[in-house]
Amino acid sequence: MLRKPHLIIVLLTMIMFCTFTSNAEETEKKEEAKEKKLSGFLSAGGSLSSGNIDKSDIKATGGIATDDSTISFALAGKYTFSQSDHKIKNNGIEAALKVDFIQYRKWSPLLACEYVHNTYKGYNFRLYSVAGVKYRIYNKPKVCDYSISLAGLYDVVDYTDDKKTLDDQAFRLSLRPKMKQKIGESVHLIEKIFYQPKVGDFKDYLIRNETELECKIVSALYLSVIYEFDYRSVLPPIREDVTYKHSDHSLEFSLKLKL
């Protein structure tokens, strides 16, 4: 089954990241003195999906962020749509806000929230509120950045099923290893894994994985290839003869313009 292999992947990833701890260096002082910087991006492309939605989709994303040694934030949104035989097969919205405090220190607190709407996956909306701490394992400016975070998460769900057979609120733990590594002159590999078990019932958990290859084409234009995997151990109730699946896979190709 999917459960054990993906738990093993999470544990192996943690071990791999922790091997960098012995060689970790303090971030350069000049990095902490960075001036405030505002940046943004827009991207458009398509994806191939399997799981609850077995269709090709059109995706548009955008975001804005500040980069500062004291407090920084990142706001991003995504819209996904597909239609076949004059019927809508996928229509989803995602939005996320993250705030980092003293982000260039070894230990730094963070706050985040995320909103997801997709009735084709079994819920009208899902809202996460997160508070936690990030540990910066190893960083080399413009080359690589390895970190791991542990947080508490308040999960609120409005399922499309109105029978209320599942809890619509839950407290979860959130463990997130992250890696950003430069490969060659113009390619970056970005890897993020989230493991989110429910407090008091570790059989109810969520796993999310995002692997991105970003390749610079010209000045501010990039080609982005993203593989996304979502797994939920507890499924929403069957609705109108629709049986939901545990996992979703998506392979996305897009052009990204950095502003």
C-alpha positions, 0 to 999 in steps of 0.5 A, spaced: 500 500 500 502 507 499 502 508 506 509 505 508 513 507 502 511 514 503 513 514 511 519 511 509 521 516 504 519 522 509 524 518 514 529 517 509 529 524 507 529 527 514 536 522 515 539 525 509 538 532 511 540 531 518 547 529 515 548 536 513 548 538 520 555 537 522 557 541 516 552 547 517 555 554 517 552 560 520 549 564 514 554 570 512 552 576 516 552 580 510 546 576 508 542 578 514 543 585 512 540 584 506 535 590 504 528 589 503 526 586 496 520 586 493 519 580 487 513 577 484 512 571 478 507 569 473 506 563 470 501 559 465 502 552 463 498 545 463 498 539 467 497 531 466 493 529 472 491 522 475 487 520 481 481 523 483 482 527 476 484 523 470 485 529 465 489 534 462 488 541 465 490 548 464 494 552 470 495 559 471 499 561 478 502 568 480 505 570 487 509 576 490 514 576 496 518 580 500 525 578 502 528 581 508 532 579 514 527 581 519 520 579 517 518 577 510 512 574 506 510 570 500 503 570 497 501 565 492 495 563 488 493 558 483 487 556 478 486 550 475 481 548 470 479 543 465 473 541 460 471 535 456 465 534 452 462 540 454 463 538 461 467 541 467 472 536 469 476 540 474 475 547 477 480 548 483 483 554 486 489 555 491 491 561 495 497 561 500 500 566 505 507 565 509 510 569 513 517 568 516 521 572 522 528 573 522 529 568 516 536 568 515 538 565 523 539 558 524 532 558 528 526 562 525 519 562 527 513 562 521 506 563 520 502 560 514 495 559 512 492 556 505 486 555 502 484 550 497 477 549 493 476 543 489 469 539 489 472 534 484 476 532 490 471 532 495 471 538 499 468 545 498 474 548 501 479 546 506 483 551 510 490 550 514 492 555 519 500 554 521 504 556 526 511 553 527 519 554 527 524 552 521 531 550 522 536 552 517 540 546 516 545 548 511 545 554 506 550 557 501 548 563 498 546 562 490 547 555 491 543 551 496 539 551 501 536 546 506 531 546 512 526 543 516 520 545 519 516 543 525 509 546 526 502 545 529 496 546 524 489 547 525 485 544 519 478 546 517 474 542 512 467 543 508 466 537 505 461 536 499 457 531 503 452 534 508 451 528 512 457 530 517 460 523 517 467 526 518 470 531 523 470 537 519 476 540 524 482 537 526 489 539 529 495 536 526 502 536 526 506 538 520 513 536 518 516 539 512 523 538 509 525 542 504 531 543 499 533 548 494 539 546 490 543 549 484 545 544 478 549 547 473 549 554 471 541 555 470 537 550 473 535 549 480 532 543 483 526 544 489 524 539 493 518 540 499 515 534 503 509 535 508 507 530 513 501 532 517 498 526 522 492 528 526 493 529 533 491 523 537 489 519 531 496 518 527 492 513 522 489 520 519 494 523 515 496 527 509 502 527 505 504 532 500 510 532 495 512 537 490 518 537 486 520 542 481 526 543 476 526 550 474 531 552 468 532 559 466 531 561 458 533 568 458 533 574 463 527 573 467 523 567 463 524 560 466 521 553 464 518 550 470 517 542 470 513 540 477 511 533 479 506 534 485 503 528 489 497 528 494 495 523 499 490 522 504 489 516 508 481 518 510 477 519 504 470 523 504 464 520 503 461 517 497 457 522 493 452 521 487 456 515 486 463 518 486 468 514 489 474 518 491 481 516 491 487 516 496 492 519 491 493 525 486 498 525 481 500 531 477 505 533 472 506 540 470 509 544 465 509 552 465 513 558 463 514 563 469 516 570 468 519 573 474 518 580 476 
